[in-house]
Each structure stands twice: as structure tokens, then as C-alpha cells.
Amino acid sequence: MLLAIAKTLPSDGTSKYVAAAYIVFVVLLVVYVAIMAAKLARIERELRELAGFAEHRANGEGAAEADTAADSPAPAEAEEVTSNG
């Protein structure tokens, strides 16, 4: 494999620069893939967390808290109700 690559590189002394350019390209490609993998892992973790919240709410664990908060008036509304009545 290396022999085939060596035959395709120019022999006028610039082969070092061509090889260095390929190495830099491969390193940048690996870094890019690593960054994308880290982002994907973070997004998957956040998505699992949101799915857990949705599941708890669907099972009624969070719905009871939301219902009691919706039934009680806000503090400003409470003052208006008592001052009008």
C-alpha cells in the first residue's frame, strides 16, 4: 500500500508537503467526526431526559402538580377577586 502511494507522489521533493497536507486533512476529519459524535451523544442524552419528563407527565405524576397550579389563581388575580367581592 505504501509502495503504491510512494509511486504516485511527485519525486521532485514536494512529496513531503503533499504527505503533510494529507495528514493534516485526515487529522481535521477525525477531529470533526469526534466533535459531531460528542454533540450527538449530548442531544441523545437530553432527548432521553425529555422523554422521561413526558412519560412521568403522561402517567399522571406531573399532571397533578400542573392541575393544582392551574386551578389556583395567580396572586394578582387573587387580589382582584377579593377586592371586587
C-alpha positions in Angstrom: 0.0 0.0 0.0 2.7 2.5 0.9 4.7 1.5 -2.1 1.7 2.3 -4.3 1.3 5.7 -2.6 5.0 6.4 -3.0 4.9 5.8 -6.7 2.0 8.3 -7.1 3.7 11.1 -5.2 5.8 13.6 -7.1 9.6 12.9 -6.9 10.7 16.5 -7.1 11.0 17.0 -3.4 7.4 18.2 -2.8 6.2 14.9 -1.7 6.8 15.9 1.9 4.4 18.7 1.5 1.8 16.6 -0.2 2.0 13.9 2.6 1.8 16.6 5.2 -1.3 18.1 3.6 -3.0 14.6 3.6 -2.1 14.1 7.2 -3.5 17.5 8.2 -6.7 16.7 6.3 -7.1 13.3 8.0 -6.5 14.8 11.4 -9.1 17.6 10.8 -11.5 15.0 9.6 -11.1 12.9 12.7 -11.5 15.9 14.9 -14.7 16.9 13.1 -16.1 13.4 13.5 -15.2 13.4 17.2 -17.0 16.8 17.7 -20.1 15.5 15.9 -20.1 12.3 17.9 -20.0 14.3 21.2 -22.8 16.6 20.0 -24.9 13.6 19.1 -24.3 12.0 22.5 -25.4 15.2 24.2 -28.5 15.5 22.1 -29.4 11.9 22.7 -29.0 12.3 26.5 -31.2 15.4 26.5 -33.8 13.7 24.4 -33.9 10.7 26.8 -34.3 13.2 29.7 -37.2 15.0 27.9 -38.8 11.6 27.1 -38.6 10.7 30.8 -40.3 14.0 31.7 -43.1 13.4 29.2 -43.5 9.8 30.4 -43.9 11.0 34.0 -46.4 13.6 33.0 -48.4 11.1 30.9 -48.5 8.7 33.8 -50.1 11.4 35.9 -47.1 12.1 38.3 -46.6 15.6 37.0 -50.1 16.2 35.8 -51.4 16.5 39.4 -49.0 19.3 40.1 -49.9 21.1 36.9 -53.7 20.8 37.7 -53.3 22.3 41.1 -51.3 25.2 39.8 -53.8 25.8 37.0 -56.8 25.7 39.5 -55.3 28.3 41.9 -55.4 31.9 40.7 -52.3 33.9 40.3 -51.5 36.3 43.2 -52.7 39.4 41.2 -55.9 37.6 40.2 -56.5 36.6 43.8 -56.2 40.3 44.9 -58.7 41.4 42.2 -61.2 38.7 43.2 -61.1 39.8 46.9 -61.2 43.5 46.2 -64.2 43.2 43.8 -66.2 40.9 46.0 
